[in-house]
Amino acid sequence: MTIPTRILTAVLSLLAINACAADAAPATSHTVVLRAARMFDGASGKLVEHPQLTIVGNRIVRIAQADKADVPVGAEVIDLGDATLLPGFIDAHVHLSGQGSDNWYGDFFDNMMRFPAEQALYGAYYARITLEAGFTSVRDVGSTDWVALGLRNAIDAGKVPGPRMLVSNYAVGSTGGHADQDPIPPHKLPLAGPLQGVCNGPEECRAAVRYQIKYGANVIKFMPSGGVLSLSDPVDAPELSQDEMNAVIGESHAWGRKVAAHAHGDKAAKMAVAAGVDSIEHGSFIEDDTLRAMKAKNVYLVPTISAIAHVEEKIATFPPVIAEKGRAAAAHLRQTFRHAVQIGVPIALGTDAGVGAHGTNAREFRYMVENGLTPAQSLLAGTANAARLLGTFERVGTLEAGKLADVVAVPGNPIADITVTERPVFVMKDGIVVRRNAAR
């Protein structure tokens, strides 16, 4: 269809007027000064006493000691008292588009019957409570119907509150594997293919990666091993060949995307590490030689102890085949994590939120401390280390001049009591206060 010249001219004139008005509008940046009793900046790994952060717009411009720093004229001063400032928390493994309940069978029905638009509204709620819990960045590693993609775009556009999101869209994996649908009779539900991440053979796996990237994926998630919460696959068996894994990771890296591998089983994890994966998610049954290979290649472990804790708590509510797999994974994961800590594998915080409740992500700090990390190491796993894994370290992950103003404050001292991370009193994302509890 040809647009009439007079209409096109009028539209272009309006656009030009709007552009000029925007350019001529005065740039105003609000200045905020944050003070607290202490700060964990994520860079030094140590506490700093009596910090003062000066924030202009959405960036930190200066960090100094409060008794040695001036307050800019007109700045809003927020003194949080006996609290600790930290970088915005980062969860490297979430599923914001859904959440499990105590009724697995009811969840199965709801997931089948909800329209994507309805599910997206649930996702918006989960995103808000995740942000209010102090998590200003997340990596969403698997959703259907492009719900997480739409949520990311709405958050980026400022239409709904939520954390900064990296999304993978559909996870990539084999027919019958953890990325595929449950074994519903094929005449009742259309079979999934590369568009939905299901692939067989290297070329289909490349196509599956390309589809996810075509539709906006920041990161690729794939399933080299079976999973716990699926009906048709063993939890630790490799589900892709070495050639298929090489294709997934090679294609992803060629497009500039990092790759997260869901791998409970040791053999599958070993194959993924050999193929050049960036992180292993879960890692329940990984052996020490694989952990040493991960350390040598700087492959991160994202342990998701929170998910195992949830499965243990709700084990009686699952179908028998899932409960059996859950018990097996729970019996090994914590030991694997402790070995990873001893070996020195890089660790990034991830919760698998969506399996358990959103908004409780900070419990993972406590679980990591209970299983071998120091409180400072645990905090780094959920800030600087996670930012390095996500590829966002230049912008977030530490409190430093020049970085985005993502700031969390917790009561007291998290080095002395890591559980205070579960009770944030202040949350700022991009220089905007999203949570501020009354003084107490």
VOFIGU-86364 format. One line per 8 residues: number of its first residue (from 1); their letters; for each residue x, y, z of C-alpha. Coordinates in nm, 4 decimals, always signed. Layout:
<nodes>
NUM> A> X:Y:Z; ...
</nodes>
This chain:
<nodes>
1> MTIPTRIL> +0.0000:+0.0000:+0.0000; +0.1359:+0.3460:-0.0953; +0.1072:+0.6179:+0.1703; -0.0201:+0.9481:+0.0236; +0.2516:+1.2126:+0.0094; +0.0548:+1.4685:+0.2140; +0.0021:+1.2198:+0.4979; +0.3657:+1.1118:+0.4951
9> TAVLSLLA> +0.4794:+1.4773:+0.4996; +0.2527:+1.5557:+0.7948; +0.3757:+1.2540:+0.9925; +0.7401:+1.3416:+0.9275; +0.6770:+1.7015:+1.0341; +0.5205:+1.5884:+1.3616; +0.8098:+1.3548:+1.4283; +1.0575:+1.6344:+1.3619
17> INACAADA> +0.8731:+1.8723:+1.5967; +0.8660:+1.6104:+1.8718; +1.2354:+1.5335:+1.8245; +1.3274:+1.9028:+1.8460; +1.1145:+1.9463:+2.1580; +1.2838:+1.6490:+2.3198; +1.6294:+1.7820:+2.2335; +1.5400:+2.1260:+2.3660
25> APATSHTV> +1.3937:+1.9969:+2.6935; +1.6191:+2.0727:+2.9908; +1.7979:+1.7659:+3.1257; +1.7291:+1.7350:+3.4965; +1.8992:+1.4676:+3.7064; +1.7910:+1.4114:+4.0604; +2.0761:+1.3770:+4.3113; +2.0505:+1.1342:+4.6014
33> VLRAARMF> +2.2973:+1.0836:+4.8847; +2.2816:+0.7450:+5.0595; +2.4305:+0.6892:+5.4029; +2.4426:+0.3852:+5.6282; +2.6532:+0.2379:+5.9067; +2.8491:+0.0177:+5.6644; +2.8849:-0.0976:+5.3041; +2.9816:-0.4192:+5.1267
41> DGASGKLV> +3.0832:-0.2879:+4.7864; +3.1311:-0.6217:+4.6102; +3.4700:-0.5086:+4.4792; +3.6957:-0.5362:+4.7845; +3.4997:-0.8167:+4.9504; +3.5202:-0.6248:+5.2787; +3.3007:-0.3974:+5.4859; +3.3508:-0.0210:+5.4727
49> EHPQLTIV> +3.2389:+0.1882:+5.7687; +3.0127:+0.4936:+5.7353; +2.9918:+0.5192:+5.3558; +2.8297:+0.7965:+5.1577; +2.7126:+0.7257:+4.8034; +2.6301:+1.0158:+4.5751; +2.3929:+0.9198:+4.2944; +2.3049:+1.1456:+4.0042
57> GNRIVRIA> +2.0278:+1.0198:+3.7807; +2.0787:+0.6454:+3.7480; +2.4521:+0.6276:+3.8218; +2.6810:+0.6308:+4.1208; +2.9145:+0.9286:+4.0816; +3.1069:+0.9229:+4.4092; +3.1715:+0.7010:+4.7110; +3.3384:+0.8434:+5.0205
65> QADKADVP> +3.3271:+0.8338:+5.3994; +3.0333:+1.0307:+5.5309; +3.2440:+1.2419:+5.7685; +3.4780:+1.3440:+5.4867; +3.2285:+1.4147:+5.2075; +3.0167:+1.7156:+5.1264; +2.6517:+1.6891:+5.0325; +2.5736:+1.8431:+4.6926
73> VGAEVIDL> +2.3376:+2.1387:+4.7023; +1.9786:+2.0283:+4.6557; +2.0521:+1.6590:+4.7058; +1.8036:+1.4296:+4.8777; +1.9780:+1.2684:+5.1759; +1.8668:+0.9193:+5.2781; +2.0282:+0.8004:+5.6009; +1.9500:+0.4340:+5.6609
81> GDATLLPG> +2.1122:+0.4159:+6.0041; +2.2322:+0.0789:+6.1299; +2.2164:-0.0888:+5.7921; +2.4586:-0.2208:+5.5312; +2.4590:-0.1044:+5.1708; +2.5217:-0.3725:+4.9082; +2.5106:-0.3947:+4.5293; +2.1729:-0.4959:+4.3912
89> FIDAHVHL> +2.1398:-0.8725:+4.4220; +2.1560:-1.0879:+4.1076; +1.9829:-1.4229:+4.0587; +2.1344:-1.6155:+3.7677; +1.8586:-1.8784:+3.7454; +1.4909:-1.7872:+3.7638; +1.1648:-1.8566:+3.5809; +0.9589:-1.5427:+3.6350
97> SGQGSDNW> +0.6702:-1.6523:+3.4154; +0.5398:-1.9118:+3.6616; +0.5479:-2.0555:+4.0103; +0.4845:-2.3990:+4.1558; +0.2409:-2.4553:+4.4393; +0.1656:-2.7363:+4.6837; -0.0530:-2.9018:+4.4194; +0.1530:-3.0381:+4.1268
105> YGDFFDNM> -0.1558:-3.1700:+3.9527; -0.3354:-2.8364:+3.9873; -0.0310:-2.6574:+3.8472; -0.0294:-2.8955:+3.5501; -0.3936:-2.8093:+3.4778; -0.3380:-2.4350:+3.5186; -0.0386:-2.4367:+3.2868; -0.2455:-2.6116:+3.0206
113> MRFPAEQA> -0.5485:-2.3836:+3.0523; -0.4079:-2.0336:+3.1060; -0.3770:-1.8050:+2.8080; -0.0326:-1.6432:+2.7612; -0.1727:-1.2970:+2.8389; -0.3051:-1.4221:+3.1727; +0.0234:-1.5946:+3.2545; +0.2088:-1.2730:+3.1695
121> LYGAYYAR> +0.0123:-1.0912:+3.4399; +0.1267:-1.3499:+3.6925; +0.4822:-1.2924:+3.5653; +0.4503:-0.9183:+3.6241; +0.3541:-0.9859:+3.9855; +0.6467:-1.2246:+4.0346; +0.8824:-0.9685:+3.8815; +0.7688:-0.6968:+4.1206
129> ITLEAGFT> +0.8124:-0.9032:+4.4360; +1.1521:-1.0247:+4.3140; +1.2659:-0.6647:+4.2732; +1.1278:-0.5690:+4.6136; +1.3290:-0.8570:+4.7621; +1.6459:-0.6786:+4.6494; +1.7140:-0.8616:+4.3223; +1.7694:-0.5894:+4.0653
137> SVRDVGST> +1.8966:-0.8245:+3.7912; +1.7975:-1.1791:+3.6972; +1.8677:-1.4335:+3.4252; +1.5430:-1.6020:+3.3199; +1.6462:-1.9412:+3.1833; +1.3347:-2.0849:+3.0300; +0.9731:-1.9935:+2.9629; +0.7058:-2.0822:+2.7117
145> DWVALGLR> +0.4872:-1.8691:+2.4855; +0.7542:-1.5943:+2.4956; +0.6137:-1.4734:+2.8289; +0.9545:-1.3901:+2.9814; +1.0535:-1.2060:+2.6633; +0.7433:-0.9877:+2.6822; +0.8000:-0.9278:+3.0521; +1.1599:-0.8205:+2.9887
153> NAIDAGKV> +1.0486:-0.5778:+2.7200; +0.7741:-0.4292:+2.9381; +1.0192:-0.3790:+3.2257; +1.2754:-0.2203:+2.9931; +1.0048:+0.0143:+2.8654; +0.9188:+0.1172:+3.2210; +0.5622:-0.0154:+3.2000; +0.5869:-0.2638:+3.4877
161> PGPRMLVS> +0.8310:-0.2789:+3.7800; +1.0780:-0.5623:+3.7875; +1.4437:-0.6579:+3.7804; +1.6699:-0.6109:+3.4810; +1.6185:-0.9339:+3.2848; +1.8268:-1.1499:+3.0562; +1.6050:-1.4147:+2.8942; +1.6656:-1.7405:+2.7104
169> NYAVGSTG> +1.3124:-1.7973:+2.5734; +1.2597:-2.1726:+2.5204; +1.5270:-2.4036:+2.6561; +1.6968:-2.6187:+2.3901; +1.6988:-2.9972:+2.4201; +1.6092:-3.3308:+2.2631; +1.2769:-3.4976:+2.1919; +1.1637:-3.6663:+2.5123
177> GHADQDPI> +1.4162:-3.4735:+2.7192; +1.3787:-3.2120:+2.9888; +1.3233:-2.9332:+2.7349; +1.0366:-3.1210:+2.5712; +0.6747:-3.1389:+2.6792; +0.5464:-3.4035:+2.9167; +0.4297:-3.7247:+2.7449; +0.0786:-3.6054:+2.6637
185> PPHKLPLA> -0.0700:-3.8174:+2.3795; +0.0444:-3.6537:+2.0538; -0.3082:-3.6278:+1.9081; -0.4043:-3.4040:+2.2032; -0.1141:-3.1570:+2.1933; +0.0934:-3.0527:+1.8911; +0.4503:-3.1827:+1.9027; +0.7234:-2.9280:+1.9754
193> GPLQGVCN> +1.0045:-2.8567:+1.7307; +1.3080:-2.6280:+1.6959; +1.0961:-2.3124:+1.7374; +1.0075:-2.4398:+2.0859; +1.3672:-2.5535:+2.1443; +1.3204:-2.9257:+2.0712; +1.5849:-3.0606:+1.8334; +1.7456:-3.3806:+1.7089
201> GPEECRAA> +2.0814:-3.3733:+1.5360; +2.3336:-3.0863:+1.5150; +2.1559:-2.8934:+1.2388; +1.8196:-2.8907:+1.4166; +1.9975:-2.7840:+1.7342; +2.1585:-2.4938:+1.5500; +1.8163:-2.3989:+1.4182; +1.6683:-2.4116:+1.7694
209> VRYQIKYG> +1.9376:-2.1726:+1.8931; +1.8782:-1.9395:+1.5998; +1.5052:-1.9279:+1.6653; +1.5586:-1.8250:+2.0274; +1.8009:-1.5532:+1.9200; +1.5680:-1.4397:+1.6396; +1.3030:-1.3718:+1.9003; +1.5244:-1.1805:+2.1385
217> ANVIKFMP> +1.7149:-1.4268:+2.3596; +2.0044:-1.2708:+2.5538; +2.1359:-1.6099:+2.6627; +2.0856:-1.9706:+2.5528; +1.9733:-2.2365:+2.8004; +2.0018:-2.5993:+2.6996; +1.9347:-2.9349:+2.8602; +2.2240:-3.1813:+2.8251
225> SGGVLSLS> +2.0837:-3.3980:+3.1054; +1.7476:-3.4996:+3.2448; +1.5608:-3.3069:+3.5110; +1.3686:-3.3561:+3.8315; +1.0300:-3.1999:+3.7561; +0.9594:-3.3835:+3.4307; +0.7812:-3.7117:+3.3788; +0.9589:-3.8907:+3.0956
233> DPVDAPEL> +1.3359:-3.8590:+3.1432; +1.5877:-3.9945:+3.3994; +1.7446:-3.7146:+3.6029; +2.1104:-3.7864:+3.5299; +2.1173:-3.9339:+3.1768; +2.2779:-3.7384:+2.8896; +2.0031:-3.6307:+2.6487; +2.2153:-3.4810:+2.3701
241> SQDEMNAV> +2.5141:-3.6205:+2.1840; +2.8535:-3.4496:+2.1936; +2.7978:-3.3250:+1.8374; +2.4613:-3.1780:+1.9370; +2.6136:-3.0041:+2.2405; +2.8966:-2.8708:+2.0271; +2.6388:-2.7326:+1.7833; +2.4312:-2.5615:+2.0541
249> IGESHAWG> +2.7286:-2.3978:+2.2215; +2.9193:-2.3188:+1.9042; +2.6182:-2.1537:+1.7407; +2.5353:-1.9569:+2.0556; +2.8886:-1.8272:+2.0931; +2.9023:-1.7378:+1.7245; +2.6044:-1.5101:+1.7866; +2.7626:-1.3628:+2.0986
257> RKVAAHAH> +2.5382:-1.5418:+2.3475; +2.6538:-1.7206:+2.6622; +2.5218:-2.0688:+2.7318; +2.3764:-2.2124:+3.0539; +2.3582:-2.5921:+3.0762; +2.0957:-2.7618:+3.2915; +2.2979:-3.0638:+3.4015; +2.2289:-3.2830:+3.7014
265> GDKAAKMA> +2.4314:-3.5760:+3.5688; +2.8108:-3.5926:+3.5711; +2.8549:-3.7334:+3.2210; +2.6320:-3.4673:+3.0648; +2.8100:-3.1907:+3.2583; +3.1493:-3.3253:+3.1480; +3.0362:-3.3217:+2.7838; +2.9014:-2.9651:+2.8182
273> VAAGVDSI> +3.2269:-2.8436:+2.9736; +3.4232:-3.0050:+2.6898; +3.1991:-2.8219:+2.4421; +3.2780:-2.4843:+2.6045; +2.9695:-2.4085:+2.8117; +2.9683:-2.0970:+3.0333; +2.7797:-2.2330:+3.3346; +2.6441:-2.5562:+3.4778
281> EHGSFIED> +2.3050:-2.5210:+3.6455; +2.2221:-2.7505:+3.9418; +2.5078:-3.0010:+3.9052; +2.3627:-3.2507:+4.1525; +2.5750:-3.5542:+4.0642; +2.8935:-3.3874:+3.9357; +3.2177:-3.5635:+4.0300; +3.5368:-3.3951:+4.1447
289> DTLRAMKA> +3.7227:-3.4409:+3.8145; +3.4446:-3.2512:+3.6356; +3.4543:-2.9791:+3.9002; +3.8286:-2.9456:+3.8488; +3.7719:-2.9126:+3.4736; +3.5139:-2.6417:+3.5428; +3.7634:-2.4514:+3.7554; +4.0335:-2.4832:+3.4890
297> KNVYLVPT> +3.7990:-2.3456:+3.2207; +3.6304:-2.0842:+3.4446; +3.2912:-2.2524:+3.4071; +3.0516:-2.1275:+3.6746; +2.8385:-2.3487:+3.8957; +2.4890:-2.2134:+3.9622; +2.3791:-2.4512:+4.2403; +2.0085:-2.3658:+4.2975
305> ISAIAHVE> +2.0053:-2.5162:+4.6467; +1.6744:-2.3337:+4.7007; +1.5033:-2.5553:+4.4441; +1.6219:-2.8727:+4.6134; +1.5080:-2.7379:+4.9511; +1.1638:-2.6723:+4.8038; +1.1414:-3.0192:+4.6481; +1.2421:-3.1785:+4.9781
313> EKIATFPP> +0.9753:-2.9811:+5.1626; +0.7000:-3.0699:+4.9139; +0.8210:-3.4189:+4.8161; +0.4937:-3.5895:+4.9149; +0.2938:-3.3717:+4.6730; +0.4737:-3.4852:+4.3561; +0.3960:-3.7824:+4.1307; +0.6033:-4.0877:+4.2361
321> VIAEKGRA> +0.8463:-4.0700:+3.9418; +0.9272:-3.7050:+4.0211; +0.9520:-3.7665:+4.3956; +1.2049:-4.0451:+4.3343; +1.4220:-3.8186:+4.1199; +1.3901:-3.5374:+4.3726; +1.5145:-3.7547:+4.6564; +1.8132:-3.8690:+4.4505
329> AAAHLRQT> +1.9144:-3.5144:+4.3564; +1.8660:-3.3860:+4.7116; +2.0900:-3.6618:+4.8464; +2.3839:-3.5449:+4.6357; +2.3594:-3.1740:+4.5508; +2.4812:-3.0256:+4.8772; +2.7826:-3.2569:+4.8845; +2.8651:-3.1580:+4.5267
337> FRHAVQIG> +2.8397:-2.7930:+4.6236; +3.0730:-2.8373:+4.9190; +3.3271:-3.0094:+4.6943; +3.2965:-2.7256:+4.4410; +3.3734:-2.4751:+4.7165; +3.6789:-2.6724:+4.8286; +3.8068:-2.7086:+4.4720; +3.7542:-2.3408:+4.3955
345> VPIALGTD> +3.4938:-2.3569:+4.1186; +3.3511:-2.0086:+4.0453; +2.9999:-1.9870:+4.1882; +2.7096:-1.7583:+4.1003; +2.3876:-1.7386:+4.2988; +2.0856:-1.8987:+4.1358; +1.7630:-2.0159:+4.2939; +1.5435:-2.1716:+4.0228
353> AGVGAHGT> +1.2708:-1.9437:+4.1595; +0.9467:-2.0543:+4.0027; +1.0089:-2.4044:+4.1314; +0.9800:-2.2433:+4.4743; +0.8331:-1.9078:+4.5668; +0.9440:-1.5876:+4.4007; +1.0521:-1.3136:+4.6385; +1.2341:-1.5585:+4.8671
361> NAREFRYM> +1.5473:-1.5624:+4.6482; +1.7764:-1.4360:+4.9261; +1.7448:-1.7665:+5.1111; +2.0094:-1.8920:+4.8684; +2.2696:-1.6743:+5.0479; +2.1973:-1.8663:+5.3679; +2.1960:-2.2055:+5.1976; +2.5370:-2.1386:+5.0417
369> VENGLTPA> +2.6810:-2.0356:+5.3780; +2.5391:-2.3478:+5.5418; +2.7222:-2.5546:+5.2804; +3.0692:-2.4076:+5.2819; +3.0905:-2.0481:+5.1646; +3.1788:-1.7666:+5.4009; +2.9181:-1.4891:+5.4246; +3.1423:-1.2605:+5.2157
377> QSLLAGTA> +3.1850:-1.5291:+4.9480; +2.8113:-1.5855:+4.9440; +2.7461:-1.2135:+4.8944; +2.9972:-1.2057:+4.6097; +2.8236:-1.5021:+4.4469; +2.5016:-1.2978:+4.4389; +2.6591:-0.9725:+4.3214; +2.9974:-0.9410:+4.1482
385> NAARLLGT> +3.0379:-1.3062:+4.0481; +2.6862:-1.3303:+3.9081; +2.7420:-1.0093:+3.7107; +3.0576:-1.1568:+3.5597; +2.8679:-1.4690:+3.4552; +2.5847:-1.2662:+3.3027; +2.8294:-1.0391:+3.1193; +2.6945:-0.7279:+3.2929
393> FERVGTLE> +2.9868:-0.6554:+3.5255; +3.0727:-0.3281:+3.3531; +2.7351:-0.1890:+3.4646; +2.6305:-0.3720:+3.7829; +2.7533:-0.6136:+4.0489; +2.9583:-0.3728:+4.2594; +2.9119:-0.0335:+4.4216; +3.1631:+0.1788:+4.2322
401> AGKLADVV> +3.1601:+0.5230:+4.0727; +3.0362:+0.5035:+3.7165; +2.8145:+0.1982:+3.7650; +2.4365:+0.1894:+3.7632; +2.2759:+0.2816:+4.0940; +2.1453:-0.0619:+4.1930; +2.1646:-0.0592:+4.5727; +2.0188:-0.2768:+4.8470
409> AVPGNPIA> +2.0310:-0.2066:+5.2211; +1.9812:-0.4742:+5.4835; +1.9483:-0.4296:+5.8598; +2.2601:-0.4851:+6.0665; +2.5648:-0.6684:+5.9365; +2.5287:-0.9492:+5.6778; +2.8820:-1.0729:+5.7481; +2.7740:-1.1463:+6.1058
417> DITVTERP> +2.4249:-1.2716:+6.0096; +2.3699:-1.3640:+5.6452; +1.9941:-1.4047:+5.6987; +1.9482:-1.0251:+5.7066; +1.9679:-1.0415:+5.3262; +1.6170:-1.1878:+5.3450; +1.4845:-0.8659:+5.5042; +1.5915:-0.5699:+5.2897
425> VFVMKDGI> +1.4932:-0.2281:+5.4194; +1.5811:-0.0365:+5.1032; +1.6000:-0.1217:+4.7332; +1.7068:+0.1078:+4.4511; +1.7248:+0.0124:+4.0839; +1.8645:+0.2503:+3.8212; +1.8608:+0.5319:+4.0755; +1.4898:+0.4877:+4.1522
433> VVRRNAAR> +1.3800:+0.3845:+4.5012; +1.1482:+0.0842:+4.4777; +1.1396:-0.0096:+4.8460; +1.1989:+0.1958:+5.1583; +1.0834:+0.0583:+5.4900; +0.9898:+0.2897:+5.7734; +1.2626:+0.3507:+6.0311; +1.2636:+0.0925:+6.3092
</nodes>
